[in-house]
Amino acid sequence: MNTQSPGRIDAADAALMPDTRLYINGAWVEGPSTFSVTNPANGKPFATVSHAGSEDAIKALDAAAKAQPQWASVAPRARAKLMHAAYRLMLEREEAFTKVMTLESGKPLTESRAEFLLSADFLLWFAEQSAHIHGSYSDSSNGGFRVVVKHQPIGPCLLITPWNFPLLMIVRKAGAALAAGCTTITKTAQETPLTGALFTQVLHDAGFPAGVANLLHTTSSSGVSEPLLKDKRLRKVSFTGSTRVGSLLMEQGARNILSCSMELGGDGPFIVLDDADIDLAVEQAIICKFRNAGQACVAANRIIVDSKVEAEFTEKFVAKVKALTVGDGMGAVDVGPMISAKQRDRLSETLKQLTDAGGTLLAGGHAVEGDGFFFEPTVVRYEGRNAVMCSNELFAPIATIFAIDGPEAALAFANESDFGLASYVFTKNLSRALTFGEKLEFGMVGINRGIMADPKAPFGGTKASGVGREAGQDGIYEFMEAKYMAVTVDEALI
């Protein structure tokens, strides 16, 4: 493993900073207090943002509720025109987005650029989808009247975004909601509020009406979410984060029978069958595991390799892991820091649990000394299946490899989890791949690839990994409700 020393924010980067206040009813406003944003590459604060309280949350909902009727009545093409304008502004501000993302999340600039471009694609996708919301017209089952179905905006939405993909998550949620005709209140993660501010500024500059998009920053999520969830004017919550918090939000939202979309925890099995292209599997496993320092819900959590090829896979994989460069994402590095000292410090205990359960440490295993919250890319190997990793999301640059005998055992071990978000299968046999994919109890399956996010694809999981889908053909309908109208028709008039 190689390391690079973390740097500091300079004057040029400071010029890219967005407005750090709250955005409510079309204006940037001060909150009752402030909090600091820390660069995880050096552990030092580099920005101060407004802290929203419960009163600010209600003011945002006041604005969203007031703007909702008019926004819902805007013609789809007119909404699309605003979104296209926002898309063009995003592209013009790529440098600001990528650098700010790296400063507050720690991910390497190459990953921030990739997230930016994918996010822009999502915004474009929803801009195009806004004019393609379809209803239906048909005869009733026994005749005598007509069945008319149209889709209407669900109403004001609370969007709660995570820190690990601070731009992609806000665009994927807000893009769909705005295209559907819903007003929004976005609560950013306290670690990464600035990226959300940049996107909100884009919407403001593109000409979105006051009250349509609102932005709150806070270090007390419950202080903002609870009063909103209790208010009957709020009609939907879309959340990305832990299963524990998602479950709590669903419980709170149940009081008002609130529509919920939840993208929650993951336990991604990365399965390498005995006929796989080993070099391809190794290359994709590195990306799937160590992107964003392993802090991704779709990361390869358990690398399950057929015993016939496990030795070759492990040898090549460990060699590549040891060559990864760790350091400040502003430099040419492969792996950035953990998001916080707390997240880094928990990994020593996590690693102890893994080795106490019979795992053999093959690479890494230590926090990196010096500034920042870095941890070495780490590999732990198990001879056979091991329950220590079932339903245990690592969310860290720690790879676990399991040598498993045969495809049936691999499939059974993969499905032995409470989670069901992303999974991966590597094989040269298409029939085998499709059969495996159909039997995996996961909402998404990557076949011979470790990255699969795409605006056209429905993103979401099963079991404890969530409810609903984001993007794809159906993503916009998550923010709409079907209205059925039974229409009596007197055919005798003709």
ABEGO torsion letter per residue (X at the ends): XBBBBBBBBBAAAAAABBBABBBBGGBBBBBABBBBBBBAAAGBBABBBBBBBAAAAAAAAAAAAAAAAAAAABBAAAAAAAAAAAAAAAAAAAAAAAAAAAAAAGBBAAAAAAAAAAAAAAAAAAAAAAAABBBBBBBBAAEGBBBBBBBBBAEBBBBBBBAABAAAAAAAAAAAAAAAGBBBBBBBBAABAAAAAAAAAAAAAAGBBBGABBBBBBABAAAAAAAAAABAABABBBBBEBAAAAAAAAAAAAAAGBBBBBBBBBBBBBBBBAABBAAAAAAAAAAAAABGGGBBAABBABBBBBAAAAAAAAAAAAAAAAABBBEBAABBBABBBBABAAAAAAAAAAAAAAAAAGBBBABEGBBBBEBEBBBBBBBBBBBEBBAAABGBBAGBBBBBBBBBBEAAAAAAAAABBABBBBBBBBBABAAAAAAAAAABBBABBBBGBABABBAABBBEBBEAAEBEBBEEAAAAAAABBBBBBBBBBBAAAX
